[in-house]
Amino acid sequence: MADAMIRIKSLYADLAASMEALRADQGAVDRSREKVTNALSDGNAHYGINTGFGILASERIEEELLYELQQNILLSHACGVGDPVPPEITRLMLQLKIHALGLGQSGISLSTFNQLLAFDKSGLTPWVPSRGSVGASGDLAPLAHLCLPLIGRGEVWNETESGKMPAEDAMKLLGINPVQLKEKDGLALINGTQLMTAYGAYVLERALVLQKEADILAAMSLEALQGSAAPFDPRIHNIRPHPGQITVAGNIRKLLEKSEIMDSHRDCGRVQDPYCLRCVPQVHGASRDALAFAMNTIETELNSVTDNPLVFDNGDIISGGNFHGQPLALAMDFADIALAELASISERRTYLLLEGHDGLPKLLMKDTGVNSGFMMPQYTAAALVSENKVLCHPASVDSIPTSLGQEDHVSMGSISALKLLSVLRNVERVLAVEFLTAAQALDFRAPLNPGRGVLIAHELLRSQIEHAQKDYEVRNDLDLCATILRQGELASGVEAEIGSLT
C-alpha cells in the first residue's frame, strides 16, 4: 500500500516512489476489491455498483448490464470542452488518481488498476479538455477524459502537428490492449478531485521557489533605489510575529549583508521609504502565510481518498461527499490572491525604479527622448497586474445546481484551479519585468557593490543579458528573465553562494 505522505516540496519524487510501491504491492487494492465482490452477492442495492448514478441512484441495474454501466459512465461523462489541460498537469492527474485508488478504499478491480499503472509506466498521457467540471462529484468530465483511453477510447498527447492522436492507435503501438471495466470501476475512475489537486500542487510547488525569488527581487530594487534597511530590523517583526513577515525580513537582511551601497547612504537623513520597499515583509509575508495555508490543504488532499462510495475494512460500502471540492476551491482562491499581491507590489517597485530617484536616470536610460528606456515593460507589468484583479474574483462563492438538483451545491473548484495557473504565469512575468529593471538600475550604482545575495542575482542576469544603452526589442530579454525565474535558477544561484533562504 502506498501510504507514504506526498508533500508539495518533494511532489514528483514522492509520486514516483508511490508508483513504484504500488507496482510492487497491490494488496490494499486487492482487499478492497474483495469487499465489492462480496457486496454484489448480498442482494442489496449499492450505489454505483448495481445502481444508476446521480439522480438515477434509485434505478437498479441487472447483473448482465453491470459492465456496460461502468463503460457508459465514462462515455457519457466525457463531454469536456476547451483548451487541453497542459500535459505536465495531466501526468499529475493520472498519478494522483493511481495514488488515491492505491490507498485501498475504492474497490477498483486489479485489471483496471494495472491498466492505469501501464499508462503511467509507458508515458501515455491522455488529452483532457480543461472545461466542464463544477467541482461537485469531484472532476467528473475531466476524469472521464483522463480514463477513456484505458478502454481504447478518447485521445492521447503525441508529437504530431495536432498534438494528439486516437488512444487506440497509440496503445497498439505500445502493445497495450483496452481493458474491460468491471463493477464500480468507472465510478471509481471519475469520482475524485484529481484535476483540482493536480493544478493546485503544480502551482504551489512552483510558488515555493517563486516566493523566495520575490524576496530577492525586492532586495535588488531596494539596493538600486538606495532604500533603508531599517524596516527589516528583527525587533519590528518580533512584536508583530506573523511567521511569513518574520521570514521575509530575515531573508532581506541576509541578502543585504556586506552591502557597500547600504553603507554609502547610511546617514543620508531619509526618514522612510514608500510602502513597496518599507512594507515588503508585511506584504510578501502575508502572501507566504496564505500560500502556506493553501499548501497544507493541497497536501491533505494529495493523501486523501475522494472516491464515492467508499469501501471499508469491515465490508461496509458507504456513500458520502469526499469528492466535493470546497476545501480546494477556497484554498486556491486564497492562493490566487496571495500570488497576485506579489506581482502587485513588484509592479510598484518597478514604477519607482523608473522615476529617476537618487541619481538614477529617468526611465533608466541616459539618452531619453530619442530612447523610451524601460517605460514599456512597466506597461506590461501593469496590464498583467490588472488582469490578475479580474482572475482573483473567487470562484468558490459561486454555485449552480446540476444532476437535476441532486448536486445542488457545487464548489466551482475547477474554475479556481484553472485561473490559479493563469495568475501564476502572470506573476512570473511581472517579476521578470522587475528583475530586468532592477538589474538595469543597479548598473548605475557601480562601482559600489550591493549585498552579497543581490550581487549574485545581478551577476546571474548580467551573464546572460547586457546592460541596455539604447532602445531595443526587449521582449526576448523578458522571456529569458521569466525562464530564469520559472526554472528556479535565481533562487538556486543565490542560495548556492549565501546559504538557504527560508
CORGI-V863741 format. One record per residue. N is the residue number from 1. RES is the residue in one small letter. SS is DSSP state (helix for helix, strand for strand, loop for the rest). PHI is phi in degrees with one decimal (NA if undefined). D_FIRST is the distance of its C-alpha to the first C-alpha in whole Angstrom. Layout:
BEGIN
N;RES;SS;PHI;D_FIRST / N;RES;SS;PHI;D_FIRST
END
This chain:
BEGIN
1;m;loop;NA;0 / 2;a;loop;-84.2;4 / 3;d;loop;-104.2;6 / 4;a;loop;-72.2;9 / 5;m;loop;-66.2;12 / 6;i;loop;-99.5;13 / 7;r;loop;-114.2;17 / 8;i;helix;-63.3;20 / 9;k;helix;-68.2;22 / 10;s;helix;-131.2;19 / 11;l;helix;-54.0;18 / 12;y;helix;-71.5;18 / 13;a;helix;-65.4;17 / 14;d;helix;-64.2;14 / 15;l;helix;-66.6;13 / 16;a;helix;-60.8;14 / 17;a;helix;-64.9;11 / 18;s;helix;-62.9;9 / 19;m;helix;-62.7;10 / 20;e;helix;-65.6;11 / 21;a;helix;-63.2;7 / 22;l;helix;-73.7;6 / 23;r;helix;-66.6;10 / 24;a;helix;-83.6;9 / 25;d;loop;-142.6;6 / 26;q;loop;-115.5;6 / 27;g;helix;-61.2;7 / 28;a;helix;-65.1;6 / 29;v;helix;-64.2;8 / 30;d;helix;-63.2;10 / 31;r;helix;-64.9;11 / 32;s;helix;-65.7;11 / 33;r;helix;-64.4;14 / 34;e;helix;-59.7;15 / 35;k;helix;-65.7;17 / 36;v;helix;-67.3;18 / 37;t;helix;-60.9;20 / 38;n;helix;-65.2;21 / 39;a;helix;-64.8;23 / 40;l;helix;-64.9;24 / 41;s;loop;-99.9;27 / 42;d;loop;-90.8;28 / 43;g;loop;82.2;30 / 44;n;loop;-94.5;29 / 45;a;loop;-82.3;29 / 46;h;loop;-127.0;25 / 47;y;loop;-55.2;25 / 48;g;loop;75.3;25 / 49;i;loop;-100.0;24 / 50;n;loop;-131.6;27 / 51;t;strand;-129.7;29 / 52;g;loop;-71.7;30 / 53;f;loop;-116.0;29 / 54;g;helix;59.8;30 / 55;i;helix;-65.9;34 / 56;l;helix;-95.2;34 / 57;a;loop;-62.7;31 / 58;s;loop;-82.5;34 / 59;e;loop;-83.6;34 / 60;r;strand;-81.5;33 / 61;i;loop;-106.1;32 / 62;e;loop;-66.2;33 / 63;e;helix;-55.9;31 / 64;e;helix;-72.0;32 / 65;l;helix;-106.8;31 / 66;l;helix;-66.5;28 / 67;y;helix;-66.8;27 / 68;e;helix;-62.7;29 / 69;l;helix;-55.8;28 / 70;q;helix;-70.9;25 / 71;q;helix;-67.4;27 / 72;n;helix;-63.2;30 / 73;i;helix;-67.9;27 / 74;l;helix;-66.2;26 / 75;l;helix;-63.8;30 / 76;s;helix;-72.7;32 / 77;h;helix;-89.8;29 / 78;a;loop;-82.8;30 / 79;c;loop;-126.5;33 / 80;g;loop;-71.5;32 / 81;v;strand;-137.2;35 / 82;g;strand;89.8;36 / 83;d;strand;-61.1;35 / 84;p;strand;-73.4;32 / 85;v;loop;-60.8;29 / 86;p;loop;-53.4;29 / 87;p;helix;-57.5;27 / 88;e;helix;-67.2;25 / 89;i;helix;-78.8;24 / 90;t;helix;-61.9;23 / 91;r;helix;-60.9;21 / 92;l;helix;-62.8;19 / 93;m;helix;-54.6;19 / 94;l;helix;-61.6;17 / 95;q;helix;-69.7;15 / 96;l;helix;-67.8;14 / 97;k;helix;-63.9;14 / 98;i;helix;-60.8;11 / 99;h;helix;-61.1;9 / 100;a;helix;-63.6;10 / 101;l;helix;-66.0;10 / 102;g;helix;-70.8;6 / 103;l;loop;-70.5;6 / 104;g;loop;82.4;7 / 105;q;loop;-133.9;11 / 106;s;loop;-113.7;13 / 107;g;loop;75.7;14 / 108;i;loop;-70.3;14 / 109;s;loop;-73.5;15 / 110;l;helix;-63.5;13 / 111;s;helix;-64.0;17 / 112;t;helix;-72.4;17 / 113;f;helix;-62.1;13 / 114;n;helix;-67.6;14 / 115;q;helix;-64.9;17 / 116;l;helix;-61.0;16 / 117;l;helix;-63.1;14 / 118;a;helix;-65.1;18 / 119;f;helix;-62.9;19 / 120;d;helix;-62.4;17 / 121;k;helix;-67.3;18 / 122;s;helix;-80.6;22 / 123;g;loop;84.3;22 / 124;l;loop;-65.3;24 / 125;t;loop;-119.8;24 / 126;p;strand;-60.2;25 / 127;w;loop;-95.7;28 / 128;v;loop;-120.4;28 / 129;p;strand;-61.0;31 / 130;s;strand;-85.9;31 / 131;r;strand;-107.4;33 / 132;g;loop;136.4;32 / 133;s;loop;-103.2;30 / 134;v;loop;-110.5;31 / 135;g;loop;65.4;27 / 136;a;loop;-92.8;28 / 137;s;loop;-80.4;25 / 138;g;strand;81.0;23 / 139;d;loop;-113.6;24 / 140;l;helix;-58.7;25 / 141;a;helix;-64.7;28 / 142;p;helix;-59.7;26 / 143;l;helix;-71.0;23 / 144;a;helix;-63.2;25 / 145;h;helix;-66.5;26 / 146;l;helix;-60.4;23 / 147;c;helix;-102.1;22 / 148;l;helix;-53.8;25 / 149;p;helix;-58.2;25 / 150;l;helix;-59.3;22 / 151;i;helix;-102.7;25 / 152;g;loop;82.8;28 / 153;r;loop;-113.0;29 / 154;g;loop;76.4;30 / 155;e;strand;-136.0;30 / 156;v;strand;-130.7;28 / 157;w;strand;-70.5;30 / 158;n;loop;-152.3;32 / 159;e;loop;-102.9;35 / 160;t;loop;-75.7;38 / 161;e;loop;-59.7;40 / 162;s;loop;-77.6;39 / 163;g;loop;83.6;35 / 164;k;strand;-148.7;34 / 165;m;strand;-151.2;34 / 166;p;strand;-57.8;33 / 167;a;helix;-58.8;29 / 168;e;helix;-58.1;30 / 169;d;helix;-67.0;33 / 170;a;helix;-64.2;30 / 171;m;helix;-67.1;28 / 172;k;helix;-62.1;30 / 173;l;helix;-62.2;31 / 174;l;helix;-98.9;27 / 175;g;loop;71.9;27 / 176;i;loop;-104.8;25 / 177;n;loop;-91.7;26 / 178;p;loop;-58.1;25 / 179;v;loop;-98.1;23 / 180;q;loop;-92.4;24 / 181;l;loop;-67.5;22 / 182;k;loop;-112.1;22 / 183;e;loop;-53.8;22 / 184;k;loop;78.9;20 / 185;d;helix;-60.1;19 / 186;g;helix;-59.3;22 / 187;l;helix;-65.3;21 / 188;a;helix;-63.4;17 / 189;l;helix;-73.0;18 / 190;i;helix;-97.4;21 / 191;n;loop;-82.2;20 / 192;g;strand;145.7;19 / 193;t;loop;-112.3;20 / 194;q;helix;-69.4;19 / 195;l;helix;-66.6;23 / 196;m;helix;-59.1;24 / 197;t;helix;-66.7;21 / 198;a;helix;-64.2;21 / 199;y;helix;-61.1;25 / 200;g;helix;-60.5;24 / 201;a;helix;-65.3;22 / 202;y;helix;-60.6;24 / 203;v;helix;-68.8;27 / 204;l;helix;-71.9;26 / 205;e;helix;-62.0;25 / 206;r;helix;-72.8;28 / 207;a;helix;-65.9;30 / 208;l;helix;-56.3;29 / 209;v;helix;-84.0;31 / 210;l;helix;-61.3;34 / 211;q;helix;-68.1;35 / 212;k;helix;-66.8;35 / 213;e;helix;-66.7;38 / 214;a;helix;-61.4;39 / 215;d;helix;-63.8;40 / 216;i;helix;-61.5;42 / 217;l;helix;-66.9;44 / 218;a;helix;-61.6;45 / 219;a;helix;-65.7;46 / 220;m;helix;-61.1;48 / 221;s;helix;-65.8;50 / 222;l;helix;-58.5;51 / 223;e;helix;-64.5;52 / 224;a;helix;-62.0;54 / 225;l;loop;-91.8;56 / 226;q;loop;51.8;57 / 227;g;loop;-76.5;55 / 228;s;loop;-87.7;55 / 229;a;loop;-87.1;52 / 230;a;helix;-58.2;53 / 231;p;helix;-64.3;51 / 232;f;helix;-103.6;48 / 233;d;loop;-57.2;49 / 234;p;helix;-59.9;46 / 235;r;helix;-63.4;49 / 236;i;helix;-61.7;49 / 237;h;helix;-85.2;45 / 238;n;helix;-70.6;44 / 239;i;loop;-97.4;47 / 240;r;loop;-138.7;44 / 241;p;loop;-81.6;41 / 242;h;loop;-69.8;39 / 243;p;helix;-57.3;36 / 244;g;helix;-63.5;36 / 245;q;helix;-60.3;40 / 246;i;helix;-62.1;40 / 247;t;helix;-63.0;37 / 248;v;helix;-64.0;40 / 249;a;helix;-59.0;43 / 250;g;helix;-64.3;41 / 251;n;helix;-62.1;40 / 252;i;helix;-63.2;44 / 253;r;helix;-59.1;45 / 254;k;helix;-64.9;44 / 255;l;helix;-68.3;44 / 256;l;helix;-90.1;48 / 257;e;loop;-57.2;49 / 258;k;loop;65.7;52 / 259;s;loop;-81.2;53 / 260;e;helix;-72.4;57 / 261;i;helix;-63.1;57 / 262;m;helix;-61.3;56 / 263;d;helix;-64.0;58 / 264;s;helix;-69.8;61 / 265;h;loop;-127.3;61 / 266;r;loop;-60.7;60 / 267;d;loop;-111.8;64 / 268;c;loop;-77.0;64 / 269;g;loop;90.2;65 / 270;r;loop;-65.1;62 / 271;v;loop;-81.6;61 / 272;q;loop;-159.5;58 / 273;d;loop;-95.5;56 / 274;p;loop;-58.4;55 / 275;y;helix;-59.2;51 / 276;c;helix;-64.9;49 / 277;l;helix;-102.3;50 / 278;r;helix;-67.5;51 / 279;c;loop;-104.2;48 / 280;v;helix;-55.4;45 / 281;p;helix;-61.7;43 / 282;q;helix;-70.8;43 / 283;v;helix;-80.6;42 / 284;h;helix;-58.0;40 / 285;g;helix;-65.3;38 / 286;a;helix;-63.2;38 / 287;s;helix;-63.3;36 / 288;r;helix;-60.4;34 / 289;d;helix;-66.1;33 / 290;a;helix;-66.1;33 / 291;l;helix;-65.7;30 / 292;a;helix;-63.7;28 / 293;f;helix;-61.7;28 / 294;a;helix;-62.4;27 / 295;m;helix;-63.5;24 / 296;n;helix;-62.2;23 / 297;t;helix;-65.0;23 / 298;i;helix;-65.8;21 / 299;e;helix;-63.5;18 / 300;t;helix;-60.4;18 / 301;e;helix;-67.9;17 / 302;l;helix;-57.8;15 / 303;n;loop;-111.6;12 / 304;s;loop;-112.7;13 / 305;v;loop;-105.0;13 / 306;t;loop;-119.4;17 / 307;d;loop;-82.8;17 / 308;n;loop;-159.6;20 / 309;p;loop;-71.5;20 / 310;l;strand;-106.6;17 / 311;v;strand;-109.1;15 / 312;f;loop;-111.2;15 / 313;d;loop;-60.1;14 / 314;n;loop;-82.1;18 / 315;g;loop;96.8;18 / 316;d;loop;-65.2;20 / 317;i;strand;-121.1;20 / 318;i;strand;-122.2;21 / 319;s;loop;-84.7;23 / 320;g;loop;-147.3;23 / 321;g;loop;-132.1;24 / 322;n;loop;-64.2;20 / 323;f;loop;-79.4;21 / 324;h;loop;-67.7;25 / 325;g;loop;-88.6;25 / 326;q;helix;-58.6;28 / 327;p;helix;-57.6;26 / 328;l;helix;-72.0;25 / 329;a;helix;-58.7;29 / 330;l;helix;-63.4;30 / 331;a;helix;-63.9;28 / 332;m;helix;-74.3;29 / 333;d;helix;-62.5;33 / 334;f;helix;-63.8;33 / 335;a;helix;-65.0;32 / 336;d;helix;-50.8;34 / 337;i;helix;-64.0;37 / 338;a;helix;-62.4;36 / 339;l;helix;-66.7;36 / 340;a;helix;-61.0;39 / 341;e;helix;-67.7;41 / 342;l;helix;-61.8;40 / 343;a;helix;-73.6;42 / 344;s;helix;-60.6;45 / 345;i;helix;-74.2;46 / 346;s;helix;-63.7;45 / 347;e;helix;-62.0;48 / 348;r;helix;-65.9;50 / 349;r;helix;-66.9;50 / 350;t;helix;-58.9;51 / 351;y;helix;-57.5;54 / 352;l;helix;-63.7;55 / 353;l;helix;-63.4;55 / 354;l;helix;-87.3;57 / 355;e;loop;-78.1;60 / 356;g;loop;87.3;62 / 357;h;loop;-81.4;61 / 358;d;loop;49.9;63 / 359;g;loop;92.1;64 / 360;l;loop;-78.3;61 / 361;p;loop;-68.2;63 / 362;k;helix;-59.7;62 / 363;l;helix;63.5;60 / 364;l;helix;60.9;59 / 365;m;loop;-147.1;61 / 366;k;loop;-72.2;65 / 367;d;loop;-102.8;67 / 368;t;strand;-82.5;66 / 369;g;loop;113.6;68 / 370;v;loop;-69.1;68 / 371;n;strand;-110.3;64 / 372;s;loop;-89.6;62 / 373;g;loop;60.9;59 / 374;f;loop;-98.8;56 / 375;m;helix;-61.4;57 / 376;m;helix;-74.2;55 / 377;p;helix;-56.8;52 / 378;q;helix;-66.5;52 / 379;y;helix;-58.0;53 / 380;t;helix;-60.7;49 / 381;a;helix;-60.8;47 / 382;a;helix;-62.1;49 / 383;a;helix;-63.2;48 / 384;l;helix;-69.9;45 / 385;v;helix;-62.5;45 / 386;s;helix;-66.4;47 / 387;e;helix;-60.8;44 / 388;n;helix;-61.7;41 / 389;k;helix;-62.3;43 / 390;v;helix;-72.8;43 / 391;l;helix;-64.9;39 / 392;c;loop;-83.7;39 / 393;h;loop;-59.9;40 / 394;p;loop;-69.0;37 / 395;a;helix;-68.8;35 / 396;s;helix;-71.0;34 / 397;v;helix;-83.8;37 / 398;d;loop;-101.9;37 / 399;s;loop;-159.8;36 / 400;i;loop;-145.8;38 / 401;p;loop;-66.1;37 / 402;t;strand;-133.7;35 / 403;s;helix;51.7;34 / 404;l;helix;53.5;38 / 405;g;helix;93.0;37 / 406;q;loop;-62.0;34 / 407;e;strand;-99.9;32 / 408;d;loop;-90.7;35 / 409;h;loop;-140.7;34 / 410;v;loop;-121.7;32 / 411;s;loop;-90.0;30 / 412;m;loop;59.2;32 / 413;g;helix;-62.4;29 / 414;s;helix;-65.4;29 / 415;i;helix;-68.2;32 / 416;s;helix;-56.5;31 / 417;a;helix;-65.9;29 / 418;l;helix;-64.4;31 / 419;k;helix;-75.6;34 / 420;l;helix;-60.4;32 / 421;l;helix;-65.6;32 / 422;s;helix;-62.5;35 / 423;v;helix;-62.2;36 / 424;l;helix;-55.1;34 / 425;r;helix;-62.5;36 / 426;n;helix;-65.2;39 / 427;v;helix;-63.3;39 / 428;e;helix;-57.8;38 / 429;r;helix;-70.1;41 / 430;v;helix;-64.7;43 / 431;l;helix;-64.6;42 / 432;a;helix;-63.2;43 / 433;v;helix;-63.5;47 / 434;e;helix;-64.1;47 / 435;f;helix;-57.2;46 / 436;l;helix;-65.9;48 / 437;t;helix;-70.9;51 / 438;a;helix;-64.6;50 / 439;a;helix;-64.5;51 / 440;q;helix;-60.4;54 / 441;a;helix;-66.0;55 / 442;l;helix;-62.0;54 / 443;d;helix;-57.4;56 / 444;f;loop;-79.4;59 / 445;r;loop;-94.7;59 / 446;a;loop;-62.6;59 / 447;p;loop;-87.9;60 / 448;l;loop;-68.5;59 / 449;n;loop;-95.4;55 / 450;p;loop;-78.4;52 / 451;g;loop;-56.2;50 / 452;r;helix;-56.6;48 / 453;g;helix;-65.9;44 / 454;v;helix;-67.4;47 / 455;l;helix;-60.0;48 / 456;i;helix;-61.9;45 / 457;a;helix;-61.7;44 / 458;h;helix;-64.7;48 / 459;e;helix;-64.6;48 / 460;l;helix;-59.6;45 / 461;l;helix;-69.4;46 / 462;r;helix;-67.9;50 / 463;s;loop;-72.0;48 / 464;q;loop;-124.0;47 / 465;i;loop;-134.8;50 / 466;e;loop;-81.9;54 / 467;h;loop;-60.2;56 / 468;a;loop;-90.8;57 / 469;q;loop;-92.3;61 / 470;k;loop;-151.4;62 / 471;d;loop;-60.1;60 / 472;y;loop;-156.0;58 / 473;e;loop;-77.3;55 / 474;v;loop;-80.7;52 / 475;r;helix;-56.5;49 / 476;n;helix;-63.5;48 / 477;d;helix;-68.8;48 / 478;l;helix;-64.0;46 / 479;d;helix;-62.1;44 / 480;l;helix;-65.9;43 / 481;c;helix;-60.9;43 / 482;a;helix;-63.5;40 / 483;t;helix;-65.2;38 / 484;i;helix;-59.5;39 / 485;l;helix;-68.3;37 / 486;r;helix;-61.8;34 / 487;q;loop;-85.6;33 / 488;g;loop;76.0;33 / 489;e;helix;-66.6;36 / 490;l;helix;-65.1;38 / 491;a;helix;-63.1;36 / 492;s;helix;-66.8;35 / 493;g;helix;-66.4;38 / 494;v;helix;-69.1;40 / 495;e;helix;-65.5;37 / 496;a;helix;-61.5;38 / 497;e;helix;-98.3;41 / 498;i;helix;-113.3;41 / 499;g;loop;95.2;38 / 500;s;loop;-67.2;35 / 501;l;loop;-87.5;36 / 502;t;loop;-84.9;34
END
